[in-house]
């Protein structure tokens, strides 16, 4: 728990540092409309990172989130073309997300398959399905009332960010202040022990995947309205940005450790770095390089201690093998 | 274990959906269409002063579909050269992936940087429109080039050779090479690429004429403007259709990858390849006989023209209304056509006789 806190402190200092540097050194960074763009640009990643945090703390992973987003966009476009009212399509999309999550959850909990393999499979499956449903069309004639809302701001704070904030509070309370949250931490650090302690491991995992799917489809609604474009390839590659933010936020890839505030700060940090570097006319390659560096550092740093101990103490596996 | 209770929220949600359906309320597609047709058409508000001088020190940003794409590098360099000519300042920024939405965050930063004009090749004609509207509201002039946005997202669209010319001439080029006979395939960019899809429509139309009755378009393959993918798609085409007579690849990435594959395969010279490419990229394949002839407009000129159009807009010479005229340096005078479209001109055909005259 201690290392997690220290890591969060570091992210916080980095975030403040980058913000100060960008405000002083980058033209056009520190003003209302830029802050608004920046927040808006992180909406979908932030939404999916909320549930991804819970999933990764439970020592699982969901790599199919961006594909679920794409599938939900495709369903939205398809039903809209078919003439259904948007108010009816939106809950259907959430249902699609829940179903996608349920498929992942069932495969992981009932068949006992590793979530990495399962969600790599459904990553391709859901995206493929999206193309089957909508093909190469782009549905763009969406109602202005909704597309307007998705880009609207209250002062410098986009409406979509208010949604993220509200859901973040819910997720943080669930993870850090309820029995379910404690159970998630417990099964993340030691599944067997958690099971014998009475945690309903399978049920919790199943619902975590469902929640992840629902959140992905919620992100798809924001995405579609924000860009006024429902396409099967919406959000391609976003799953990596989500996992990156969660890991950078101090959540252990091995499960059992991490906090939501850390993840939210990491989402912001990645967004700020990206925004500031683009504003400073830094080439895209450098941008990817910096993001990559932050990521490697985030996976490496919390584990350095463990790696060091393994190197200096004689390995247990070595002994048993001989 | 009870399996009933966990499904309750799902059932609840499904019930909600049915309830909304039963109420029959809500916004549907036809509502939006009705709203939009009843909305008054926006007229060009500002008036043009054709004699206004080009302003000095204009900041013009070029936003290609993706950076490090040789075609856009050339086009943007052409634009930056033009900017230097009229005393402005040009730069190229953009995403490294050609996805629909990645351009939006770049547009937002260009608004922050208070550029005078944005020259954009749109990855998605609609996804960039809200951001471009904000740019226009902030007083930034928007020129789309190469790939248009929806008309309300820009002031002027600088088009290459007309889509119809390009689609038809590519079929004509290939038909000559294969003697108007045999199976042909198209190796395109992404399935939703605006340009390629329009050209392919005209190709199909051209093919429906009687002189092409012995030619059959068997497949449109998509290489996603990715070298590796285009390479394997070419391989796949030859495997699926061993009697293929020719391939048209209306994308610079696709034709280069297809040429690379053909030049090393036994089909070299037998399966004809044509399409749109740049001379520097295809020189060696024209010389070794893989490609007889291909065509393209001059991308440097396209960027150059777009740059002058942006400057003319920012200086108040034109507003984007039909019939307005502006001068584009060495290219001469251009007239804005219907829908704010400016046409560069007919494509150039490159073969082994003239390819060494071009360096781009």
Interface residues (C-beta under 8 A of the other chain):
Chain A: X27 X28 X29 X31 X33 X34 X37 X41 X80 X81 X83 X84 X85 X86 X87 X88 X91 X92 X94 X95 X98 X135 X136 X137 X138 X140 X141 X142 X143 X144 X145 X146 X147 X151 X203 X206 X207 X223 X226 X227 X228 X229 X231 X233 X234 X236 X237 X274 X275 X278 X279 X281 X283 X284 X285 X288
Chain B: X6 X10 X13 X14 X16 X17 X20 X21 X25 X26 X27 X28 X29 X30 X31 X32 X33 X35 X36 X67 X68 X91 X93 X94 X95 X96 X97 X99 X100 X101 X104 X105 X106 X108 X109 X111 X112 X113 X114 X124 X125 X126 X127 X129 X130 X150 X190 X191 X192
